[in-house]
């Protein structure tokens, strides 16, 4: 459960701490005092979308910290490797900065807003006034039904079968084309394949040709350089080369090399130089013989490079990419040529998969219809407890439209119908439910669905809109019963609901030094009586109003003692 909420610089709140207890917690206060700001702060620390406008005017950042206790083993913990401490406590914080950046931590470990939101959805369920509109949205009714029935396993099995069916549908569609389009595509592929095959592409060829072109364009300069170097080393008719001179030097030193070690060393160096010069001369001679260029070779190399350049414009930026394109084209050609056989096989598989998918859909539908009967009974019982004894509730089923009558959710279209008064036909909720009735229906649905949830904290933000009198008392009793299963926090304007609280907090707004501040005060019994009197009679707290508030408190205490 949520045990502590710390807020800094959120809207009108400079700094506030809210210590929440188990059971039924209630927030009351004047309109505009800042009750919804506290709910916004909780939403923020749970990872919901926020705006920098939430930051208090003049401040650089806002901070919300929440401490949770006695948490169950949530899937999020295993998925993210972050766990409550040894005492079972988990501290979550979110800092919202003016530059739009968010700093989120879970158990002191940094995490993303996306991770925080995933965790928040497993910790707290916030039910606001807009949730009544979800009840009117028939697109949500199927999800409500599946959640109540715990039909996730059956739905997953069906969806796996449907995905296989849809995959086969896409494969068939990709192979189906009219004959004219098929003929055009075959012609294009055959032309492209033949053109690429005639080119006889070879990886690395382009680089080799570029290098050869560079040599060919400098052929005369290369030949002259090589011949000049060879003559300088090996000599010619007009001069002795370096090798001959080194041989002469070696011969000159040979008679005296034994006179001293230094002469022997020098003689060795000269001999090494002669061997090196002779080796270089032989290599230059071999290179000179290889520089036998055909006058037409440069034209042939440049022509081949031009051909590769033209092909690259059509089929890829390199020879390797063009070869990959050729491979893909061959595969596509084979697929088209074999399409008729493949289509027959795929259609056979699709027929078999459709039968399997329909079977899964029928299993899911049967479970849904059985679940619908249980939901009908539970909702009607909850609504009787909420002072709607004559209400009738029903789940209406219809077949999905379309040729298959299936989509990713199954074969069923579902909508909730009700009749709030005797003698009235069952109709869509939107056409028969008033605002107060919607609030009670939603509360009944939340109460029923909460039985299957692991969520330990439910927050109701002014969902009592349109409820008054006896109905308000019934809503208060229902929330009190609900708080025996999980922690409940309710923002309310109704004295009957506030009187039922186990912990009561008043939200006050005040002005100080030209600024507006919102504070949260934990009320004792006398403070609660005065707050209930204010909710009932406004600012003038007469003796009669205070006695009425005292009576509400005694009645609430008697109810809770007798639960």
WOZI-V684875 format. One record per pair of residues at least 24 apart in sequence whose ideal C-beta (glycine too) atoms are under 6 Angstrom apart, sorted by the first residue. I is the first residue (numbers start at 1). J is the second residue. Records with the same first field share a line. If there is no record, write none. Layout:
BEGIN
I: J, J
END
This chain:
BEGIN
1: 69, 456, 457, 487
2: 66, 68, 457
3: 67, 69
4: 67
5: 66
6: 65
7: 41, 64
8: 63
9: 55, 56, 59, 62
10: 37, 41, 54, 62
11: 37
12: 516, 518
13: 37, 518
14: 517
16: 520
18: 520
21: 503
22: 487
23: 483, 502
24: 480, 483, 488, 501, 502
25: 489, 503
26: 490, 498, 501, 504
27: 491, 505, 507
28: 498, 506, 531
29: 506, 507
33: 507, 509
34: 507, 518
35: 491, 507
39: 461
44: 94
45: 92, 94
46: 120, 124
47: 113, 116, 117, 120
50: 96
52: 98, 100
55: 98
60: 98
61: 95, 97
62: 96
63: 95
64: 94
65: 93
66: 92
67: 91
72: 454
74: 122
76: 118, 119, 122
82: 106, 107, 109
124: 457
125: 455, 458
126: 459
127: 446, 460, 463
128: 461
129: 462, 465
131: 442
132: 438, 442
135: 442
136: 430
138: 415
141: 414, 415, 416
142: 409, 414
145: 368, 371, 414
147: 449
148: 375, 449
149: 371
150: 452
151: 367
154: 364, 367
157: 360
158: 360, 361, 364, 410
161: 356, 357, 360
162: 357, 408
164: 353
165: 353, 354, 357
168: 346, 349, 350, 353
171: 346
172: 346
175: 339, 343
189: 329, 333
192: 329
193: 329
196: 326
199: 311
201: 319, 322, 323
203: 319, 320
206: 308, 319
209: 301, 304, 305
212: 301
213: 301
216: 298
219: 293
222: 291
223: 291
226: 284, 287, 288
229: 284
230: 284
233: 277, 280, 281
234: 281
242: 277
243: 277, 278, 281
246: 273, 274, 277
247: 274
250: 274
361: 406, 410, 411
364: 410
365: 411, 412
368: 412
378: 448
379: 444
382: 444, 447
383: 444
386: 440, 474, 478
387: 470, 471, 474
390: 422
391: 420
392: 419
393: 418
394: 426
435: 465, 466
436: 466, 467
439: 463, 464, 466, 467
447: 482
456: 486, 487
457: 487
458: 486, 488
459: 489
460: 490
461: 491
462: 491
464: 492, 494
472: 496
476: 500
495: 532, 535, 536, 552
498: 532
499: 532, 552, 553, 556
500: 556
504: 528
506: 531
END
